[in-house]
Amino acid sequence: DAGVIQSPRHEVTEMGQEVTLRCKPISGHDYLFWYRQTMMRGLELLIYFNNNVPIDDSGMPEDRFSAKMPNASFSTLKIQPSEPRDSAVYFCASRGQGSLEAFFGQGTRLTVV
Amino acid sequence: AQTVTQSQPEMSVQEAETVTLSCTYDTSESNYYLFWYKQPPSRQMILVIRQEAYKQQNATENRFSVNFQKAAKSFSLKISDSQLGDTAMYFCAFSDLQGGSEKLVFGKGTKLTVNP
């Protein structure tokens, strides 16, 4: 398996624009997580899905953030409109049912100018 | 809410020497899981080692071992025979799978530099 695949790896956008981050989890994994990493706050969980259903979105900072998982092999994290304070590295991770190990993608570095 | 604290923002060690990274956590749960993740400059998060709280024996993975002190809520990582490739950010993480929460809670990380 190629692991968790995220795209794009880097994104630079202007304030106010819509940004969509994409994630393909490892095949067969039931859980999918979106994390955000910043210098100030470290790694924070934004939302996670189980079997494509959002379970906990309490970490989503504002209504500007939304996440979907239309099927078991694809998820998106959307920011609309984007703001400079959204600049961070966004990680997607997946985990199999009954497994303790979460596998992370290589992250998307988002810069909002 | 669970919290994870890594009190050493940065550390350095000479190649071939041993270094210990500290981690403490706070929880009211009795059964949980603890992890150390490594993040090299490539940004990839890599699981180094994990410990189940119900196991008294400390986990070991090659040069990496932990000192798990459940009563003290301490979970330190020892790296023996440090190598240049060990240079990375190291994150301690907690998961309370038995409590119905699937998420990992991370510490702020320790930046480890291995010097030649």
Interface residues (C-beta under 8 A of the other chain):
Chain A: Y31 F33 G42 L43 L45 Y48 N50 I55 D56 V89 F91 A93 R95 L100 E101 A102 F104 Q106 G107 R109
Chain B: Y33 F35 S42 R43 Q44 M45 I46 L47 R50 E52 F91 S95 L97 S101 E102 K103 L104 V105 F106 G107 K108 G109
